């Protein structure tokens, strides 16, 4: 083995040991009291990297996200320098190795098996391998080093751009506010919103913009609405008007499970705002029960939509 090859092999070994230390011992690994194995097999947007402005004040997750890709770039350079290999053999060998390490990491409770990490690690090695191939065409060692460095930067920027584009396509954000005006009451009759007159709650004038619900001149009233499993944010405001005795209560249930309950015993005198996020398929029916002098108004939702919808 030549001196140059020995130095390269030593550097690769030291770097590999450093990566293994980071994977199994750094960042407080092993300190968790959890005794549950974590395996995440569904990929998310694994190409997404922190935005440049986020790196001005990086969080731990920003560093981990970038490190999961950047830290494995050298393997794409070391391996083809030490061993003659094709890209297919290289990437298959790497995937087998990293899958084994991720499994050991999960089984020893020093982390989780996360397919996103596997794909990010593999993306880093692909960048390194491609940069090595580009730099290998240079005429001398220094040109090769510069070429590899520039190639890595360009490929990282391209990866960041692709990841940002995918994130833009996959990401959802709350759409326009949709008022919920078609409720069924406990008697099975469709509710009707009359004239939306202003009233005061704790001295603040409240003018409902979309709807208003109360006990309907009874001790209590129950309203139900079918949401059909939409991914949405539910919004409502509630309170007890100053013009009446401060007594009443409100409860909100989703598929029979209560997500809000409040009454004059616990709630403040001012208007209250409630917001709840429904995951896809988790909200089929919403039920609101209002007792006494409690009122709820501007009840509605904002459905999560992609930018093209």
Beta strands, then each sheet from edge to edge (+ up, - down):
strand 1: 39-40
strand 2: 113-114
strand 3: 173-179
strand 4: 184-185
strand 5: 199-201
strand 6: 204-206
strand 7: 212-213
strand 8: 220-226
strand 9: 232-240
strand 10: 248-254
strand 11: 257-263
strand 12: 272-278
strand 13: 285-292
strand 14: 294-305
sheet 1: 1+ 2+
sheet 2: 3+ 14- 7+
sheet 3: 3+ 14- 9+ 12-
sheet 4: 4+ 8- 13+ 10- 11+
sheet 5: 5+ 6-
end
